[in-house]
Amino acid sequence: MNFLEVEAWKDQKKILHGFGTRNHSGDKITRIDWRGEKVVRWKKQLPLVSLHQVHKDGIVVFQGGEEEAREHWEREGDALITAYPGIAISVFTADCLPIL
């Protein structure tokens, strides 16, 4: 999978970010199965928590630690935040514009 990065954020040591692209061939589009995945980027292996974006106004707060993040953790909402360090967060979007 390819990741796109914001050039202006690349020098920020505390902001690890990226926009994943969906790889597909022909007319068949497949969703990547992220369950149980860890994000391995920037020479770090981070547990991943994810959000399936829905058209509502709910903000989901991940309050668990690394142990909970290692389990499959996916919720529905419109935004995902955490104050826990060392956790990668992701949002699955379809036709919406994601905001980091």
DSSP file (Angstrom, degrees, kcal/mol; ACC not computed):
  #  RESIDUE AA STRUCTURE BP1 BP2  ACC     N-H-->O    O-->H-N    N-H-->O    O-->H-N    TCO  KAPPA ALPHA  PHI   PSI    X-CA   Y-CA   Z-CA
    1    1 A M              0   0    0      0, 0.0     2,-0.3     0, 0.0    21,-0.1   0.000 360.0 360.0 360.0 139.1    0.0    0.0    0.0
    2    2 A N        -     0   0    0     19,-0.3    19,-1.8     2,-0.0     2,-0.4  -0.686 360.0-153.3 -92.3 147.3    1.2    3.5   -0.8
    3    3 A F  E     -A   20   0A   0     -2,-0.3     2,-0.4    17,-0.2    17,-0.2  -0.972   2.4-150.2-121.7 137.5    1.0    6.3    1.6
    4    4 A L  E     -A   19   0A   0     15,-2.5    15,-2.5    -2,-0.4     2,-0.3  -0.847  17.1-161.8-101.5 142.1    0.8   10.0    0.8
    5    5 A E        -     0   0    0     -2,-0.4     2,-0.6    13,-0.2    13,-0.1  -0.914  24.3-113.2-125.9 152.0    2.3   12.5    3.2
    6    6 A V    >>  -     0   0    0     -2,-0.3     3,-1.5     1,-0.2     4,-0.7  -0.744  24.7-146.1 -81.8 119.0    1.9   16.3    3.8
    7    7 A E  G >4 S+     0   0    0     -2,-0.6     3,-1.1     1,-0.3     4,-0.4   0.876  95.9  55.9 -54.9 -42.7    5.3   17.9    2.9
    8    8 A A  G 34 S+     0   0    0      1,-0.2    -1,-0.3     2,-0.1     3,-0.2   0.702 108.0  49.7 -66.8 -18.7    5.0   20.6    5.6
    9    9 A W  G X4 S+     0   0    0     -3,-1.5     3,-1.5     1,-0.2    -1,-0.2   0.557  83.7  89.5 -95.9  -9.2    4.6   18.0    8.3
   10   10 A K  T << S+     0   0    0     -3,-1.1    -1,-0.2    -4,-0.7    -2,-0.1   0.800  86.8  51.5 -61.7 -29.6    7.5   15.8    7.4
   11   11 A D  T 3  S+     0   0    0     -4,-0.4     2,-0.7    -3,-0.2    -1,-0.3   0.582  84.7 102.0 -83.1  -9.8    9.9   17.7    9.6
   12   12 A Q    X   -     0   0    0     -3,-1.5     3,-0.8     1,-0.2    -3,-0.0  -0.656  57.9-161.9 -78.8 114.9    7.7   17.4   12.6
   13   13 A K  T 3  S+     0   0    0     -2,-0.7    -1,-0.2     1,-0.2    -4,-0.0   0.778  86.9  47.5 -69.0 -27.0    9.1   14.7   14.9
   14   14 A K  T 3  S+     0   0    0      1,-0.1     2,-0.7     2,-0.0    -1,-0.2   0.470  96.5  78.0 -96.8  -2.0    5.9   14.2   16.9
   15   15 A I    <   +     0   0    0     -3,-0.8     2,-0.6    -6,-0.2    -3,-0.1  -0.865  53.5 177.4-112.7 100.3    3.5   14.0   13.9
   16   16 A L        +     0   0    0     -2,-0.7     2,-0.3     2,-0.0    -6,-0.1  -0.898  24.6 152.6 -95.9 124.0    3.6   10.6   12.2
   17   17 A H        +     0   0    0     -2,-0.6     2,-0.3   -11,-0.1    -2,-0.0  -0.930  18.5 160.3-148.4 166.7    1.0   10.7    9.5
   18   18 A G        -     0   0    0     -2,-0.3     2,-0.6   -13,-0.1   -13,-0.2  -0.844  31.4-129.1 177.1 151.7   -0.1    9.4    6.1
   19   19 A F  E     -A    4   0A   0    -15,-2.5   -15,-2.5    -2,-0.3     2,-0.1  -0.963  30.7-139.8-110.8 118.0   -3.0    8.9    3.8
   20   20 A G  E     -A    3   0A   0     -2,-0.6     2,-0.4   -17,-0.2   -17,-0.2  -0.460  11.1-142.8 -76.1 149.3   -3.4    5.4    2.5
   21   21 A T        -     0   0    0    -19,-1.8     2,-0.7    -2,-0.1   -19,-0.3  -0.859  15.2-121.0-110.4 148.8   -4.3    4.7   -1.0
   22   22 A R        -     0   0    0     -2,-0.4     2,-0.4   -21,-0.1     9,-0.1  -0.789  24.2-149.7 -91.1 119.0   -6.6    1.9   -2.2
   23   23 A N        +     0   0    0     -2,-0.7     7,-0.5     7,-0.1     2,-0.3  -0.732  29.7 154.5 -86.9 132.7   -4.8   -0.3   -4.6
   24   24 A H        -     0   0    0     -2,-0.4     2,-0.4     5,-0.1     5,-0.2  -0.983  30.3-145.6-151.3 162.5   -7.1   -2.0   -7.2
   25   25 A S  B >   -B   28   0B   0      3,-0.9     3,-0.9    -2,-0.3     2,-0.0  -0.997  64.0 -23.4-132.6 137.9   -7.0   -3.4  -10.6
   26   26 A G  T 3  S-     0   0    0     -2,-0.4    -2,-0.0     1,-0.2     0, 0.0  -0.350 115.9 -35.2  66.1-143.8   -9.6   -3.3  -13.3
   27   27 A D  T 3  S+     0   0    0      2,-0.0     2,-0.6    -2,-0.0    -1,-0.2   0.615 113.1  95.9 -88.7 -14.6  -13.2   -2.8  -12.1
   28   28 A K  B <   -B   25   0B   0     -3,-0.9    -3,-0.9     2,-0.0     2,-0.5  -0.680  54.3-170.2 -86.1 120.0  -12.8   -4.8   -8.9
   29   29 A I        -     0   0    0     -2,-0.6     2,-0.4    -5,-0.2    -5,-0.1  -0.933   5.5-165.0-108.8 127.7  -12.1   -2.7   -5.8
   30   30 A T        -     0   0    0     -2,-0.5     2,-0.4    -7,-0.5    -7,-0.1  -0.886  16.7-129.5-114.9 144.3  -11.1   -4.5   -2.7
   31   31 A R        -     0   0    0     -2,-0.4     2,-0.3    -9,-0.1    -9,-0.0  -0.752  28.4-119.5 -89.2 135.1  -11.0   -3.2    0.8
   32   32 A I        -     0   0    0     -2,-0.4     2,-0.9     1,-0.1    -1,-0.0  -0.568  22.0-127.3 -75.0 134.3   -7.7   -3.9    2.7
   33   33 A D        +     0   0    0     -2,-0.3    -1,-0.1     1,-0.2    -2,-0.0  -0.741  32.3 173.1 -86.3 106.9   -8.3   -6.0    5.8
   34   34 A W    >   +     0   0    0     -2,-0.9     3,-2.7     2,-0.1    -1,-0.2   0.504  31.1 129.6 -91.7  -6.0   -6.6   -4.0    8.6
   35   35 A R  T 3  S+     0   0    0      1,-0.3     3,-0.1    37,-0.1    37,-0.1  -0.256  83.7   4.0 -57.3 129.5   -7.8   -6.3   11.4
   36   36 A G  T 3  S+     0   0    0      1,-0.3    -1,-0.3    12,-0.2     2,-0.1   0.493 101.7 136.4  77.2   2.4   -4.9   -7.3   13.6
   37   37 A E    <   -     0   0    0     -3,-2.7    11,-0.7    11,-0.1     2,-0.4  -0.435  41.4-153.4 -81.2 155.5   -2.5   -5.1   11.6
   38   38 A K  E     -C   47   0C   0      9,-0.2     2,-0.7    -2,-0.1    32,-0.0  -0.957  24.1-116.2-120.7 147.4    0.1   -2.9   13.1
   39   39 A V  E     -C   46   0C   0      7,-2.3     7,-2.6    -2,-0.4     2,-0.8  -0.745  27.9-169.5 -85.4 118.7    1.4    0.2   11.3
   40   40 A V  E     +C   45   0C   0     -2,-0.7     2,-0.3     5,-0.2     5,-0.2  -0.851  35.1 123.4-111.9  95.1    5.1   -0.3   10.5
   41   41 A R  E >   +C   44   0C   0      3,-1.5     3,-2.3    -2,-0.8    -2,-0.0  -0.958  59.6  24.5-145.5 158.9    6.3    3.1    9.4
   42   42 A W  T 3  S-     0   0    0     -2,-0.3     3,-0.1     1,-0.3    -1,-0.1   0.805 127.1 -66.8  54.1  32.2    9.0    5.5   10.3
   43   43 A K  T 3  S+     0   0    0      1,-0.2     2,-0.4    -3,-0.1    -1,-0.3   0.725 113.9 108.4  61.4  24.7   11.0    2.6   11.9
   44   44 A K  E <   -C   41   0C   0     -3,-2.3    -3,-1.5     2,-0.0     2,-0.6  -0.963  61.8-144.4-127.9 148.2    8.3    2.2   14.6
   45   45 A Q  E     -C   40   0C   0     -2,-0.4    -5,-0.2    -5,-0.2    -3,-0.0  -0.952  27.9-176.5-112.3 113.4    5.7   -0.6   15.0
   46   46 A L  E     -C   39   0C   0     -7,-2.6    -7,-2.3    -2,-0.6    41,-0.2  -0.902  28.6-117.3-116.8 135.8    2.5    1.0   16.4
   47   47 A P  E     -C   38   0C   0      0, 0.0    41,-3.0     0, 0.0     2,-0.5  -0.436  36.2-135.9 -63.3 144.4   -0.8   -0.7   17.4
   48   48 A L  E     -d   88   0D   0    -11,-0.7    25,-0.4    21,-0.3     2,-0.4  -0.908  22.3-176.6-112.9 127.8   -3.6    0.5   15.2
   49   49 A V  E     -d   89   0D   0     39,-2.6    41,-1.8    -2,-0.5     2,-0.3  -0.945  19.5-162.8-114.0 145.0   -7.1    1.6   16.3
   50   50 A S  E     -de  90  74D   0     23,-2.1    25,-1.6    -2,-0.4     2,-0.4  -0.892  16.8-150.2-135.5 159.9   -9.5    2.5   13.6
   51   51 A L  E     -de  91  75D   0     39,-1.8    41,-3.3    -2,-0.3     2,-0.8  -0.990  12.5-144.7-128.3 131.7  -12.8    4.3   12.9
   52   52 A H  E     -de  92  76D   0     23,-3.0    25,-1.5    -2,-0.4     2,-0.2  -0.879  34.2-130.0 -92.7 111.1  -15.3    3.6   10.2
   53   53 A Q  E     + e   0  77D   0     39,-2.1     2,-0.3    -2,-0.8    25,-0.2  -0.423  30.7 179.5 -71.5 131.3  -16.6    7.0    9.4
   54   54 A V        -     0   0    0     23,-2.1     2,-2.1    -2,-0.2     4,-0.1  -0.873  42.3 -99.0-124.2 159.9  -20.3    7.5    9.3
   55   55 A H  S    S+     0   0    0     -2,-0.3     2,-0.2     2,-0.1    23,-0.1  -0.498  87.1  96.3 -83.5  75.0  -22.3   10.7    8.6
   56   56 A K  S    S-     0   0    0     -2,-2.1    21,-0.1     2,-0.1    -2,-0.0  -0.716  80.8-110.4-140.5-169.6  -23.0   11.7   12.1
   57   57 A D        +     0   0    0     -2,-0.2     2,-0.3     2,-0.0    -2,-0.1   0.136  65.3 133.0-117.3  20.4  -21.4   14.1   14.7
   58   58 A G        -     0   0    0     -4,-0.1    20,-3.0     1,-0.0    21,-1.2  -0.550  41.3-155.5 -80.3 133.2  -20.0   11.5   17.1
   59   59 A I  E     -f   79   0E   0     -2,-0.3     2,-0.5    19,-0.2    21,-0.2  -0.934  10.3-152.0-104.8 123.5  -16.4   11.8   18.4
   60   60 A V  E     -f   80   0E   0     19,-3.1    21,-2.3    -2,-0.6     2,-0.6  -0.829   5.6-157.4 -97.8 129.7  -14.9    8.5   19.5
   61   61 A V  E     -f   81   0E   0     -2,-0.5     2,-0.8    19,-0.2    21,-0.2  -0.932   7.4-147.9-110.1 119.3  -12.3    8.7   22.2
   62   62 A F  E     +f   82   0E   0     19,-2.6    21,-0.5    -2,-0.6    22,-0.4  -0.779  27.2 165.0 -84.5 114.5   -9.8    5.8   22.5
   63   63 A Q        +     0   0    0     -2,-0.8    -1,-0.2    19,-0.1    19,-0.1   0.391  40.2 100.7-111.4   0.2   -9.0    5.6   26.2
   64   64 A G        -     0   0    0      1,-0.1     2,-0.1     2,-0.1    20,-0.1  -0.192  66.3-121.0 -79.4 175.6   -7.4    2.2   26.3
   65   65 A G     >  -     0   0    0     19,-0.0     4,-2.0    -2,-0.0     5,-0.2  -0.229  44.5 -73.3-102.1-164.5   -3.8    1.3   26.4
   66   66 A E  H  > S+     0   0    0      1,-0.2     4,-1.5     2,-0.2     5,-0.1   0.836 127.8  59.3 -63.5 -33.8   -1.6   -0.7   24.1
   67   67 A E  H  > S+     0   0    0      1,-0.2     4,-0.7     2,-0.2     3,-0.3   0.935 108.7  43.2 -62.1 -46.5   -3.1   -3.9   25.3
   68   68 A E  H >4 S+     0   0    0      1,-0.2     3,-0.7     2,-0.2    -1,-0.2   0.867 111.0  56.2 -66.9 -35.4   -6.6   -3.0   24.2
   69   69 A A  H 3< S+     0   0    0     -4,-2.0   -21,-0.3     1,-0.2     4,-0.3   0.792  97.0  63.8 -67.8 -27.0   -5.2   -1.6   20.9
   70   70 A R  H 3< S+     0   0    0     -4,-1.5    -1,-0.2    -3,-0.3    -2,-0.2   0.804  94.3  72.5 -68.2 -27.8   -3.6   -4.9   20.1
   71   71 A E  S << S-     0   0    0     -4,-0.7     2,-0.7    -3,-0.7   -35,-0.1  -0.398 113.5 -80.3 -76.3 164.2   -7.1   -6.5   20.0
   72   72 A H        +     0   0    0     -2,-0.1     2,-0.6   -37,-0.1    -1,-0.1  -0.563  58.3 179.4 -68.8 114.5   -9.2   -5.6   17.0
   73   73 A W        +     0   0    0     -2,-0.7   -23,-2.1   -25,-0.4     2,-0.4  -0.930  14.0 146.0-124.4 106.3  -10.6   -2.2   17.9
   74   74 A E  E     +e   50   0D   0     -2,-0.6     2,-0.2   -25,-0.2   -23,-0.2  -0.988  15.1 173.6-142.8 132.2  -12.8   -0.5   15.4
   75   75 A R  E     -e   51   0D   0    -25,-1.6   -23,-3.0    -2,-0.4     2,-0.4  -0.768  29.7-112.7-127.4 172.1  -15.8    1.8   16.1
   76   76 A E  E     +e   52   0D   0     -2,-0.2     2,-0.3   -25,-0.2   -23,-0.2  -0.898  57.7 103.3-108.5 141.7  -18.2    3.9   14.1
   77   77 A G  E    S-e   53   0D   0    -25,-1.5   -23,-2.1    -2,-0.4   -18,-0.2  -0.972  70.9 -97.5 174.5-168.8  -18.2    7.7   14.3
   78   78 A D  S    S+     0   0    0    -20,-3.0     2,-0.3     1,-0.3   -19,-0.2   0.567  99.5  22.8-112.7 -14.3  -17.2   10.9   12.6
   79   79 A A  E     -f   59   0E   0    -21,-1.2   -19,-3.1    -3,-0.1     2,-0.4  -0.991  60.6-155.8-150.8 150.8  -13.9   11.6   14.4
   80   80 A L  E     +f   60   0E   0     -2,-0.3     2,-0.3   -21,-0.2   -19,-0.2  -0.995  19.2 167.6-132.5 127.4  -11.3    9.6   16.4
   81   81 A I  E     +f   61   0E   0    -21,-2.3   -19,-2.6    -2,-0.4     2,-0.3  -0.941   7.4 177.0-135.1 158.0   -9.0   11.0   19.0
   82   82 A T  E     -f   62   0E   0     -2,-0.3   -19,-0.1   -21,-0.2     7,-0.1  -0.976  25.4-159.9-154.6 151.7   -6.7    9.7   21.7
   83   83 A A        +     0   0    0    -21,-0.5   -20,-0.1    -2,-0.3    -1,-0.0   0.347  64.9 110.7-106.7   0.5   -4.3   11.1   24.3
   84   84 A Y    >   -     0   0    0    -22,-0.4     3,-0.7   -20,-0.1     2,-0.1  -0.656  67.3-132.3 -81.3 122.5   -2.5    7.8   24.6
   85   85 A P  T 3  S+     0   0    0      0, 0.0     3,-0.1     0, 0.0    -2,-0.1  -0.377  82.9  31.2 -73.2 152.0    1.0    7.9   23.1
   86   86 A G  T 3  S+     0   0    0      1,-0.2     2,-0.5    -2,-0.1    -2,-0.0   0.625  87.9 117.8  81.2  14.2    2.3    5.2   20.8
   87   87 A I    <   -     0   0    0     -3,-0.7     2,-0.4   -41,-0.2    -1,-0.2  -0.958  54.9-144.7-114.8 128.6   -1.1    4.4   19.3
   88   88 A A  E     -d   48   0D   0    -41,-3.0   -39,-2.6    -2,-0.5     2,-0.4  -0.774  16.9-159.5 -88.4 134.6   -1.7    4.9   15.5
   89   89 A I  E     -d   49   0D   0     -2,-0.4     2,-0.3   -41,-0.2   -39,-0.2  -0.902  10.0-176.4-115.6 146.9   -5.3    6.0   14.7
   90   90 A S  E     -d   50   0D   0    -41,-1.8   -39,-1.8    -2,-0.4     2,-0.4  -0.969  15.3-153.3-140.7 154.9   -7.0    5.6   11.4
   91   91 A V  E     -d   51   0D   0     -2,-0.3     2,-0.6   -41,-0.2   -39,-0.2  -0.996  12.5-144.9-130.1 126.7  -10.3    6.6    9.8
   92   92 A F  E     +d   52   0D   0    -41,-3.3   -39,-2.1    -2,-0.4     2,-0.3  -0.817  27.6 178.6 -89.6 122.7  -11.8    4.7    6.9
   93   93 A T        -     0   0    0     -2,-0.6   -39,-0.0     1,-0.2     4,-0.0  -0.846  21.3-174.1-121.3 159.5  -13.6    7.1    4.5
   94   94 A A  S    S-     0   0    0     -2,-0.3    -1,-0.2   -41,-0.1     0, 0.0   0.621  84.1 -10.1-111.7 -83.4  -15.5    6.6    1.3
   95   95 A D  S    S+     0   0    0      2,-0.1     2,-0.2     0, 0.0    -2,-0.0   0.279 110.7 101.6-104.2  10.5  -16.6    9.8   -0.4
   96   96 A C  S    S-     0   0    0    -43,-0.1    -3,-0.1     1,-0.0   -43,-0.0  -0.621  74.9-118.7 -94.3 153.9  -15.7   12.1    2.6
   97   97 A L        -     0   0    0     -2,-0.2     2,-0.1    -4,-0.0    -2,-0.1  -0.825  30.8-135.7 -91.0 117.0  -12.6   14.2    2.8
   98   98 A P        -     0   0    0      0, 0.0     2,-0.5     0, 0.0    -5,-0.0  -0.454  13.2-153.3 -73.8 145.6  -10.6   13.2    5.9
   99   99 A I              0   0    0     -2,-0.1    -2,-0.0     1,-0.1     0, 0.0  -0.981 360.0 360.0-120.1 126.0   -9.1   15.9    8.1
  100  100 A L              0   0    0     -2,-0.5    -1,-0.1   -83,-0.0     0, 0.0   0.413 360.0 360.0 -95.6 360.0   -6.0   15.2   10.1
